[in-house]
């Protein structure tokens, strides 16, 4: 059975949380009632801020631009343009912030793009959560976007990408007084979403332990070499306590960064969506020590899970975005907001079928 996008998203009528009178340290994260049928094309506000990234293994710091999507009730606006190239007609530059839950902080999702992509290439999926009262953010990983890709990359670049995500959360946390989003975003319980290379970034934020012997081999083989600081950057897991759940999309971190036993330290729930492949259960077997739900999507292509202009002959683009948004909504509601309702748990345990092309595996079964 394949449910229509309208039926699928109608399952996710979000629960209302009553806000406290004034925001403050004890203000709750809010999950507010969105439209009767949420859609991935609903308009949002969009703005860009710069985030300072602490990366001593590359000799200091770097600055990455961070896109922010937020609720708005504006009726029109100037479309956002990503990396000077891609126009997003449904994300409006500097649109007014329409607070869906005064007195509450809004939950945060942070997205990590794939290699040679850009932060806005999954904006329809981010807008899906924004329509339900979330704020979304995505850095452009400088040195690995479509317009500024650097080759060869330092061995430490996987570590630098993680630092970009941490700096993105920091930037939302540090918005100054007078900013419409100041103290409106809950950065204490963050969901990280990532595609391809960004999927690896998301996996790493779950807290696995690196295989330092293999990393040393990579350093020795690299034409750029590795400084002592670069080698040391992989000595410990790189999870951030504010990241409480991760959702990688068709990108695995095991490769040669994490050995099988390294997943024993991954202590956050993980939802992994990927192409079905040819029966390959490598990621599932390798990460068996972690709390992983794996959705293998028959007929999907690598770009099925993003809004990339690259098409997939075997999977409709809108269906891919809708499917991804549906699983994202259930995972976010269950593991970030702590909502234990049948629609969410049913999606995640497979008892509610979103699409019969998805096969779910669970390491904890």
C-alpha positions in Angstrom: 0.0 0.0 0.0 1.2 3.5 -0.9 -0.6 6.3 0.9 -1.1 9.6 -0.9 0.9 12.6 0.2 -2.3 14.1 1.5 -3.2 11.0 3.6 0.3 10.6 4.9 0.7 14.1 6.2 -2.8 14.1 7.6 -1.5 11.6 10.1 0.6 14.2 11.6 -1.8 16.6 13.2 0.6 17.9 15.8 -0.4 18.0 19.5 -0.7 21.4 21.2 1.5 22.2 24.1 0.2 25.0 26.4 2.9 27.7 26.7 4.0 29.3 29.9 3.3 33.0 30.3 6.8 34.2 29.7 9.8 32.7 28.0 12.7 31.9 30.3 15.0 29.1 31.4 12.1 26.8 32.2 10.1 27.7 29.1 9.0 24.5 27.3 9.6 23.4 23.7 6.4 23.8 21.9 4.7 21.6 19.3 1.9 23.6 17.9 -1.0 22.8 15.6 -0.1 23.2 12.0 -2.3 23.1 9.0 -4.9 20.3 8.7 -2.7 18.8 6.0 0.9 19.8 6.3 2.7 20.4 3.0 6.4 20.6 1.9 5.6 23.8 -0.2 4.2 26.1 2.6 6.1 29.4 2.6 8.4 30.3 5.5 10.6 33.2 6.4 14.3 32.9 5.5 17.4 34.8 6.6 21.1 34.2 6.8 23.6 34.7 9.7 27.3 34.0 9.9 28.5 31.4 12.4 32.1 31.4 13.8 33.4 27.9 13.8 36.0 26.9 16.3 38.4 24.5 14.5 41.8 24.6 16.0 42.9 21.5 13.9 42.8 23.8 10.8 44.8 26.5 12.5 42.0 28.6 14.1 38.5 29.4 13.2 36.3 29.7 10.1 33.1 31.4 9.3 30.1 29.7 7.6 26.9 31.2 6.4 23.8 29.7 8.0 20.4 29.7 6.5 17.5 30.0 9.0 13.8 29.1 8.1 11.1 30.2 10.5 7.3 30.6 10.7 5.8 33.6 9.0 2.3 34.8 8.2 3.5 37.0 5.4 1.5 36.6 2.2 4.3 37.2 -0.2 8.0 38.1 -0.2 11.3 38.0 -2.0 12.4 34.5 -2.8 15.6 33.2 -1.2 18.5 32.4 -3.5 20.9 29.7 -2.3 24.6 29.9 -3.2 23.9 32.6 -5.8 22.2 30.0 -8.0 19.0 28.3 -6.8 15.8 30.3 -6.3 13.4 29.1 -3.6 10.0 30.6 -4.3 8.5 29.4 -1.0 11.2 30.8 1.3 10.9 34.5 1.7 13.9 36.7 2.6 13.6 38.5 6.0 9.8 37.9 6.1 8.3 38.8 9.5 8.4 36.2 12.2 5.0 35.0 13.2 5.3 33.4 16.6 3.2 30.3 16.7 3.4 29.8 20.5 4.2 33.0 22.5 5.8 32.1 25.8 7.5 28.9 24.4 10.7 28.2 22.8 10.4 26.5 19.4 12.2 23.2 18.6 15.2 23.3 16.3 16.3 21.0 13.4 19.8 21.5 11.8 20.6 20.2 8.4 24.0 19.2 7.0 24.1 19.1 3.2 26.0 16.6 1.0 29.3 17.0 -0.8 29.2 19.9 -3.3 25.6 20.8 -2.4 24.2 23.6 -0.3 22.3 24.2 2.9 19.0 25.0 1.2 18.8 21.9 -1.0 16.3 20.2 1.3 14.3 23.3 2.1 10.9 21.7 1.3 11.5 19.2 4.1 12.6 21.8 6.5 9.6 23.9 5.7 7.4 20.9 6.6 8.6 21.1 10.2 8.5 24.9 10.2 4.8 24.7 9.3 4.4 22.8 12.6 6.2 25.4 14.7 9.8 24.5 14.3 12.8 26.6 13.4 15.3 25.1 10.9 18.9 26.0 10.2 21.5 24.8 7.7 25.1 25.9 7.2 26.8 26.0 3.9 29.9 23.9 4.6 32.5 26.2 3.2 35.0 24.4 1.1 32.5 21.7 0.1 29.6 23.4 -1.7 28.7 23.4 -5.3 30.5 26.8 -5.9 33.6 26.5 -3.6 34.5 22.8 -3.4 38.2 22.3 -2.5 40.1 19.2 -3.5 41.9 17.5 -2.0 40.2 18.0 1.4 42.1 17.7 4.7 41.6 14.4 6.5 40.1 16.4 9.3 37.3 17.8 7.1 34.8 15.3 8.5 35.6 16.7 11.9 35.3 20.3 10.6 31.8 19.6 9.3 30.7 18.5 12.7 32.1 21.7 14.1 30.0 23.7 11.6 26.8 22.1 13.0 27.9 22.8 16.6 28.6 26.4 15.6 25.2 26.6 13.9 23.5 25.7 17.2 25.7 28.2 19.0 24.6 30.9 16.5 20.9 30.3 17.2 21.6 30.3 20.9 23.5 33.6 20.8 21.0 35.7 18.7 21.1 39.2 20.4 18.3 40.9 22.2 16.0 42.6 19.7 16.3 39.8 17.2 12.9 38.3 16.6 14.2 34.8 17.3 16.2 35.8 20.5 15.3 33.3 23.2 12.6 31.8 21.0 14.6 28.7 19.9 15.2 25.7 22.1 18.8 24.7 21.5 18.8 22.2 24.4 17.2 19.4 22.4 18.2 19.5 18.7 17.5 17.2 15.9 20.3 16.9 13.2 19.4 15.9 9.7 22.0 15.2 7.0 22.2 13.9 3.5 25.1 12.0 1.9 28.3 13.5 3.3 26.0 15.4 5.7 24.5 12.0 6.6 28.0 11.0 7.8 28.1 14.3 9.8 24.8 13.3 11.4 26.0 9.8 12.3 29.1 11.2 13.9 27.0 13.5 16.1 25.4 10.4 17.6 28.6 9.8 19.5 30.5 6.8 18.0 34.2 6.4 18.8 36.6 6.9 15.9 39.0 4.3 14.6 42.2 6.2 15.2 44.4 3.6 13.6 42.6 3.9 10.3 42.6 7.7 10.6 46.3 7.6 11.1 46.6 5.6 7.9 44.5 8.2 6.1 46.8 10.9 7.4 49.9 9.1 6.3 48.4 8.6 2.8 47.1 12.1 2.4 49.0 14.5 0.1 48.2 17.2 2.6 49.4 15.3 5.6 48.0 15.8 9.1 49.1 18.0 11.9 49.2 16.7 15.4 46.1 18.8 16.1 44.2 17.2 13.2 45.1 13.7 14.4 44.0 14.6 18.0 40.7 16.0 16.7 39.5 12.4 16.3 40.7 11.1 19.7 37.3 11.3 21.3 33.6 11.2 20.1 32.4 14.5 18.8 28.7 14.4 20.0 27.2 17.6 21.4 24.9 17.2 24.4 22.3 19.5 22.8 21.9 17.0 19.9 19.4 14.4 21.1 18.6 12.6 17.9 20.1 12.3 14.4 18.6 11.3 11.0 21.1 10.5 8.2 19.8 10.3 4.7 21.7 7.9 2.3 25.1 8.5 3.8 26.9 6.2 6.3 29.7 7.1 8.7 31.2 3.7 9.1 33.4 3.6 6.0 36.9 4.0 7.5 36.1 6.5 10.3 34.3 4.2 12.8 35.0 0.5 13.4 32.1 -1.8 14.3 32.9 -1.7 18.0 33.0 2.1 17.9 29.2 2.3 17.7 28.9 1.1 21.3 29.4 4.7 22.5 26.7 6.1 20.2 24.0 7.0 22.7 21.3 8.9 20.6 18.5 7.4 18.6 19.2 7.2 14.9 16.8 7.0 12.0 18.6 6.2 8.7 16.8 6.4 5.4 18.6 5.1 2.3 18.3 3.4 -1.1 17.5 -0.2 -0.8 20.7 -1.2 -2.6 21.4 -4.8 -3.5 20.6 -6.5 -0.2 23.5 -4.7 1.5 23.0 -4.5 5.2 26.4 -3.1 5.9 25.4 0.0 7.8 22.8 -1.9 9.8 25.3 -4.7 10.8 28.1 -2.3 11.5 26.1 0.0 13.8 24.3 -2.8 15.6 25.5 -1.6 19.0 23.6 1.7 18.5 19.9 2.5 18.6 19.2 2.5 14.8 16.0 2.3 12.8 16.9 1.8 9.2 14.4 2.5 6.4 15.5 1.0 3.1 13.5 2.6 0.3 13.1 0.4 -2.8 13.5 2.3 -6.1 15.0 5.4 -4.4 18.0 7.2 -5.7 20.7 9.1 -3.9 18.8 12.4 -4.4 15.3 11.1 -3.6 15.7 12.5 -0.1 16.5 16.1 -1.1 15.3 18.9 -3.4 18.3 18.5 -5.7 17.5 19.2 -9.3 18.9 15.8 -10.1 16.0 13.5 -10.9 15.4 9.8 -10.2 13.9 7.7 -12.9 12.6 5.2 -10.4 11.1 7.4 -7.7 8.9 10.5 -8.0 10.5 13.6 -6.5 7.5 14.8 -4.6 6.9 11.3 -3.3 10.5 11.2 -2.0 10.1 14.5 -0.3 6.8 13.6 1.3 8.1 10.2 2.5 11.1 11.8 4.0 9.0 14.5 5.7 6.7 11.9 7.1 9.4 9.8 8.7 11.2 13.0 9.9 8.0 14.2 11.6 7.4 11.0 13.4 11.0 10.7 14.5 11.2 14.4 15.6 7.9 14.1 17.6 9.0 11.0 19.3 12.6 11.6 20.1 12.9 15.4 20.4 9.5 16.4 21.7 8.9 13.1 23.6 5.3 12.6 22.2 4.3 9.0 22.6 1.3 8.9 20.3 0.3 6.0 18.1 0.8 7.8 14.7 4.5 8.5 15.6 5.4 5.2 17.2 3.5 3.3 14.5 5.4 4.9 11.7 8.7 4.2 13.5 8.0 0.5 14.3 6.4 -0.2 10.9 2.9 -1.0 12.1 1.6 2.1 10.3 2.6 1.7 6.6 3.7 5.0 5.0 4.8 3.4 1.8 5.2 -0.3 0.9 8.5 0.4 -0.8 10.1 1.0 2.7 11.5 -1.9 4.7 12.3 -1.0 8.3 15.0 -2.7 10.3 15.7 -2.1 14.0 18.9 -2.9 15.9 17.1 -3.1 19.2 14.5 -5.8 18.1 
